Amino acid sequence: MTDNKTAFELPNPFILERADPQITRHTDGRYYFTATVPAYDRIVLRAADTLLGLRDAEETTIWVQHPEGPMGSHIWAPELHWIDGAWYVYFAAGEAESATADVWRIRMYVLENRNADPLQGEWTEKGQIETPIDSFSLDATTFAHNGTRYLCWAQHDPGLEGSNTSLFLAELANPWTLKGAPVELSRPELPWETIRFAVNEGPYALIRNGKVFITYSASGTGAEYCMGLLTADADADLLDPASWTKHPEPVFTTNADNGIYGTGHNAFTVDEEGNDLLVFHARAYEEIIGDPLDNPDRHCRVQPFGWNEDGTPDFEEPLPEN
């Protein structure tokens, strides 16, 4: 295994009360951060010239929930991506509360900003990402490989009894429109994927060492929340489910000895020296009073990771608070 843990030491928790975190380093070296806020009512961004600078950077609200109708509640898991000269934010939202609304009618949406600085310019709504099945869907992420841009997301399959969400992959015609039929990459079927709820969600891609990796989160959002791993060869047909192999065990889990619980909904970035970093959220205690979704203590954490001799990522274990 290669190890970069001696390259630096970041304070953890990195940013408090920010779940589903994403940190991306732009082509100019600048860092951007976004995440779910506990009120579930808006999308925020931070920017800094250094990774550490994100901790104290001013937070800018770039979009707020609608007062009625779709995009009116449960604003979840935003992701920021630079695609073909514009910024895009992918996020999930339900309907605004009313006598007839369904706040759990969660669907995926896209914002666009053509300004070079995503904290400036105008964010416009590109609308809902339409999928062949109109069902609960969230956690959209995008990546490009071998000249093709893909969207990967979590969605409920009404035909799959007892399952909450599976992972799907499709080619994109443009950043907000699918091209062709989606394929199912993974469904929650292993014991560690079905604790409390049968869930595969929060996918994020990492391309390295001749492989395409997709990490994802599984089970409920308490201490059982953990990370799984899908792997495909870089020259394989990514839209063929047979190209993908699921790791039989979770690759990143709660560590009671280190006091870190419910590790999940991750992303990847690099530090200023190019060292690989895992970005994720977790709590510092196990027992949660009430609904875990109402608990604000999912904090953003960042730590280095290495690589196994076979070219797969080695996330080891969540590091204790420092």
MOHU-V45653 format. One record per residue. RES is the residue in three letters. SS is DSSP state (~ for helix, > for strand, _ for the rest). D_CENTER is the distance of its C-alpha to the mean C-alpha in Angstrom with 2 decimals. Layout:
RES_SS_D_CENTER ; RES_SS_D_CENTER
This chain:
MET___25.40 ; THR_>_24.86 ; ASP___24.06 ; ASN___23.01 ; LYS___23.04 ; THR___26.33 ; ALA___25.11 ; PHE___24.21 ; GLU___23.35 ; LEU___20.82 ; PRO___21.31 ; ASN___19.01 ; PRO___17.73 ; PHE___16.62 ; ILE_>_15.96 ; LEU___17.06 ; GLU___15.74 ; ARG_>_12.33 ; ALA_>_9.58 ; ASP_>_5.77 ; PRO_>_6.90 ; GLN_>_6.73 ; ILE_>_10.17 ; THR_>_11.71 ; ARG_>_15.38 ; HIS___17.36 ; THR___20.35 ; ASP___22.69 ; GLY___21.17 ; ARG___19.91 ; TYR_>_16.69 ; TYR_>_14.40 ; PHE_>_12.13 ; THR_>_10.35 ; ALA_>_8.93 ; THR_>_10.13 ; VAL_>_13.86 ; PRO___15.94 ; ALA___18.14 ; TYR___15.50 ; ASP___17.80 ; ARG_>_16.61 ; ILE_>_14.26 ; VAL_>_15.00 ; LEU_>_15.02 ; ARG_>_16.68 ; ALA_>_18.35 ; ALA_>_20.52 ; ASP___22.57 ; THR___21.54 ; LEU___18.52 ; LEU_~_20.54 ; GLY_~_21.50 ; LEU_~_18.15 ; ARG___19.18 ; ASP___22.09 ; ALA___21.23 ; GLU___22.08 ; GLU___19.34 ; THR_>_19.88 ; THR_>_19.17 ; ILE_>_18.72 ; TRP_>_18.69 ; VAL_>_19.75 ; GLN___19.78 ; HIS___22.75 ; PRO___25.77 ; GLU___26.30 ; GLY___25.01 ; PRO___21.56 ; MET___18.82 ; GLY___20.77 ; SER_>_18.71 ; HIS_>_15.46 ; ILE_>_13.50 ; TRP_>_9.93 ; ALA_>_6.39 ; PRO_>_7.83 ; GLU_>_7.01 ; LEU_>_10.31 ; HIS_>_11.96 ; TRP_>_15.66 ; ILE_>_17.31 ; ASP___21.09 ; GLY___22.13 ; ALA_>_20.03 ; TRP_>_16.86 ; TYR_>_14.49 ; VAL_>_11.95 ; TYR_>_10.02 ; PHE_>_9.81 ; ALA_>_11.24 ; ALA_>_14.70 ; GLY_>_17.75 ; GLU___21.40 ; ALA___23.34 ; GLU___25.51 ; SER___28.98 ; ALA___31.60 ; THR___30.28 ; ALA___26.54 ; ASP___23.87 ; VAL___21.09 ; TRP___19.20 ; ARG___19.47 ; ILE___15.76 ; ARG_>_15.14 ; MET_>_12.95 ; TYR_>_14.42 ; VAL_>_14.68 ; LEU_>_16.41 ; GLU_>_18.42 ; ASN_>_20.23 ; ARG___22.78 ; ASN___23.71 ; ALA___23.12 ; ASP___21.94 ; PRO___18.99 ; LEU___20.59 ; GLN___23.72 ; GLY___24.75 ; GLU___23.90 ; TRP___20.71 ; THR_>_21.73 ; GLU_>_20.29 ; LYS_>_20.06 ; GLY_>_19.74 ; GLN_>_18.00 ; ILE___16.59 ; GLU___19.36 ; THR___18.95 ; PRO___22.10 ; ILE___21.56 ; ASP___21.20 ; SER___19.23 ; PHE___16.39 ; SER_>_13.19 ; LEU_>_9.73 ; ASP_>_6.00 ; ALA_>_7.52 ; THR_>_6.78 ; THR_>_10.09 ; PHE_>_12.23 ; ALA_>_16.01 ; HIS_>_18.30 ; ASN___22.10 ; GLY___22.48 ; THR_>_20.23 ; ARG_>_17.02 ; TYR_>_14.72 ; LEU_>_12.18 ; CYS_>_10.16 ; TRP_>_9.20 ; ALA_>_10.29 ; GLN_>_13.82 ; HIS___16.90 ; ASP___19.83 ; PRO___22.96 ; GLY___25.01 ; LEU___23.27 ; GLU___25.03 ; GLY___23.44 ; SER___19.84 ; ASN___17.12 ; THR_>_14.40 ; SER_>_14.34 ; LEU_>_12.26 ; PHE_>_13.89 ; LEU_>_14.41 ; ALA_>_16.72 ; GLU_>_18.29 ; LEU_>_18.12 ; ALA_>_21.48 ; ASN_>_20.08 ; PRO___16.70 ; TRP___17.10 ; THR_>_19.26 ; LEU_>_18.96 ; LYS_>_21.75 ; GLY_>_23.16 ; ALA_>_22.26 ; PRO_>_18.85 ; VAL_>_19.05 ; GLU_>_17.65 ; LEU_>_16.15 ; SER_>_15.81 ; ARG___16.94 ; PRO___17.15 ; GLU___20.62 ; LEU___20.89 ; PRO_~_22.03 ; TRP_~_19.04 ; GLU_~_16.75 ; THR___19.08 ; ILE___19.85 ; ARG___20.32 ; PHE___18.24 ; ALA___17.70 ; VAL_>_13.96 ; ASN_>_11.60 ; GLU_>_8.13 ; GLY_>_4.35 ; PRO_>_5.60 ; TYR_>_5.72 ; ALA_>_9.38 ; LEU_>_12.05 ; ILE_>_15.62 ; ARG_>_18.46 ; ASN___21.85 ; GLY___22.53 ; LYS_>_19.50 ; VAL_>_16.21 ; PHE_>_13.68 ; ILE_>_10.58 ; THR_>_9.02 ; TYR_>_7.86 ; SER_>_8.70 ; ALA_>_12.18 ; SER___14.93 ; GLY___15.33 ; THR___13.67 ; GLY___16.71 ; ALA___17.83 ; GLU___17.29 ; TYR___13.47 ; CYS_>_12.81 ; MET_>_11.11 ; GLY_>_12.66 ; LEU_>_13.34 ; LEU_>_14.62 ; THR_>_17.04 ; ALA_>_19.13 ; ASP_>_21.89 ; ALA___21.31 ; ASP___24.40 ; ALA___23.61 ; ASP___23.06 ; LEU___19.32 ; LEU___20.20 ; ASP___22.46 ; PRO_~_20.86 ; ALA_~_23.57 ; SER_~_22.10 ; TRP___19.29 ; THR_>_19.94 ; LYS_>_18.06 ; HIS___18.64 ; PRO___20.92 ; GLU___19.68 ; PRO___16.46 ; VAL___15.76 ; PHE_>_14.64 ; THR___16.07 ; THR___17.82 ; ASN_>_20.76 ; ALA_~_23.48 ; ASP_~_25.76 ; ASN_~_23.42 ; GLY___22.61 ; ILE_>_18.81 ; TYR_>_17.49 ; GLY_>_14.44 ; THR_>_12.23 ; GLY_>_8.69 ; HIS_>_4.99 ; ASN_>_5.32 ; ALA_>_5.73 ; PHE_>_9.37 ; THR_>_12.27 ; VAL_>_16.03 ; ASP___18.76 ; GLU___21.86 ; GLU___23.52 ; GLY___20.86 ; ASN___19.90 ; ASP_>_16.55 ; LEU_>_14.23 ; LEU_>_11.46 ; VAL_>_9.35 ; PHE_>_8.47 ; HIS_>_10.12 ; ALA_>_13.38 ; ARG_>_16.75 ; ALA___20.12 ; TYR___21.99 ; GLU___22.00 ; GLU___23.89 ; ILE___22.39 ; ILE___24.89 ; GLY___24.10 ; ASP___20.93 ; PRO_~_17.85 ; LEU_~_16.07 ; ASP_~_18.95 ; ASN___18.56 ; PRO___17.38 ; ASP___17.40 ; ARG___13.79 ; HIS_>_14.04 ; CYS_>_11.95 ; ARG_>_13.33 ; VAL_>_13.81 ; GLN_>_15.97 ; PRO_>_17.39 ; PHE___17.33 ; GLY_>_19.98 ; TRP_>_20.92 ; ASN___23.18 ; GLU___26.37 ; ASP___25.12 ; GLY___22.37 ; THR___19.42 ; PRO_>_17.16 ; ASP_>_18.58 ; PHE___16.34 ; GLU___19.42 ; GLU___18.90 ; PRO___17.37 ; LEU___19.94 ; PRO___21.99 ; GLU___22.02 ; ASN___24.24
